[in-house]
Amino acid sequence: MDTIMDVIHHQQAERETQRVQANREELVERIARAVCADGTVQPLQGLYLSRCSVPLELVHSVLEPSVCVIAQGSKEVLLGNSRYRYDPSHYLLATVELPRVSQVLEASPARPYLALRLEFDPPSSVRFWWMPVTRSLEIMRR
């Protein structure tokens, strides 16, 4: 019985791995189509898509509250005294505005760095997430 269950779990894990890889490949294709040359575009308010064909020098900037996802390549970010490296398997979530120093580490013309950043307004996000809870509590009080 354990052997059959092991095979089933292994098959499910394999399918999940294939699905994640297919989703990642689709994200790479979509960002590459949207950003044909090195640089950053903003197709929608708060959504930034980036492409870079070579590793970059350090860039000093301010990181807005956002979630940053790398589809291909890697980047290192220094926030205060902390160093974060992220890549297609790791994302960066910033919940407050922070000064940062960042550097694209892995990028080439054949496999450019491709990423997306989605900014959000923390007070609005908190209201959005808490609204269903608040409404549920109001209904329960009645």
N, C-alpha and C positions, 0 to 999 in steps of 0.2 A: 504494500500500500504506500509506504514512504517513497518508493522509487517512482511510482506513477505521479504522486504529488510533486516530487522533485522535478520531474520532467515537465509537468504543467507549469510550475512556478518559473522554471528556466525559460520555457517558451514565452510566457507572459513578459518576463524581464527582457527577453530578446526583442519582442514586438515593441515594447516601450522604448527601448534603445533605438530601434529603427525609426520609430515615430518622432522621437526627439531629434534625431539626425536629419530626417526629412524636413521638419519644421525649421531647423537651423539653416539648412541649404536654401529653403524658400525665402527666409529672411535675408540671406546674403544676396540672392538674386534680385529681390525687390529693392533693397537699398542700392545695389549696383546699378539697376535700371534708373532709379530716381536721381542718383548723383553720379553723373558720367565723368566728371573731372574732380580733381582734388578740391576739397572745400566743404562747406556746410550749407545746406539749404533748409528752409523752414516751410514745408508744404502746408502746414496747418498751424494755427496759433498754439505755441507751446511745444510743438513737435519739431525736433531738429534731427536731420540725417547727415552723417559725416562720412567722408572718404579721404583717405590719405595713402599715397603710394610709396612713401619713404618714412623711416623712423624720423621723429622730429626732435628738436632741441626742447629744453624745458619751456613751458608756457605758463605765465602767471595770470590768473584770472579769478573771478568770483563764481562759485558754483551755486546756482539757484536751487531751491528745493526741487528735486527731480529724481527720476529713476533713469539710470544709464545702462544700456545693454549693448554689448559688443557682439556683432554677428561674426566678425572675422578679425584676427589680429589680437593685439593686447596693448594695454595702457597701464601706466603707473601714475598714481595720484598721491600727492603729499597733502595731508590735511592736518595742520598744526604739526605735532611731533609724530603723527602716525603715517605709515606708508601702506598704500593699498595697491595691489596689482589685480587687475581684472581682465577677463577674456570671455570667450563664448560660454564658458562654464560658470562664470562668476559675474554678478552684476553689482552696481554701486547704487545705493539708495541714500540720498541726502535729504534730511527732513528740515534743515534750516540753511539759510544762506551762509556760505563759508568761503574764506579766501583759500585758494588752492594753487598748487604747482603741479602741472601734469605733463606727461611725456608719452607719446605713442612709441611703443617699443618694437612691435612686430608689424611690419608693413613692407610690401614690395609691389612693383607694377603687376606682377602675375597674381598676387594675393594681397590686395590692398586692405588696409584697416577700414572696416565698415562698422558704423555704430549708429544707435539712435538714442536720443535723450528726450524724455517727456517731462516737462516742467509741470508742477502743480502748486496750488495755493494752499499751504497747510491749514489755515483757519477754515477755508471752504471744504477741504478734504475731511477735516474733523467733523464739521457740521453734517456733511454728506454721510459719513459712516455712522454717526450717532443718531441721525434722523430716524431711521427705522426702529432703533431701540427706544427712542423717546416716544414715538407714536405707539409702539407696542405697550409701553408703560401707561400712556394715557388711556388706551383702550382697556387695559386691565383694571384701571382705577374706576371705570364707569360701572 
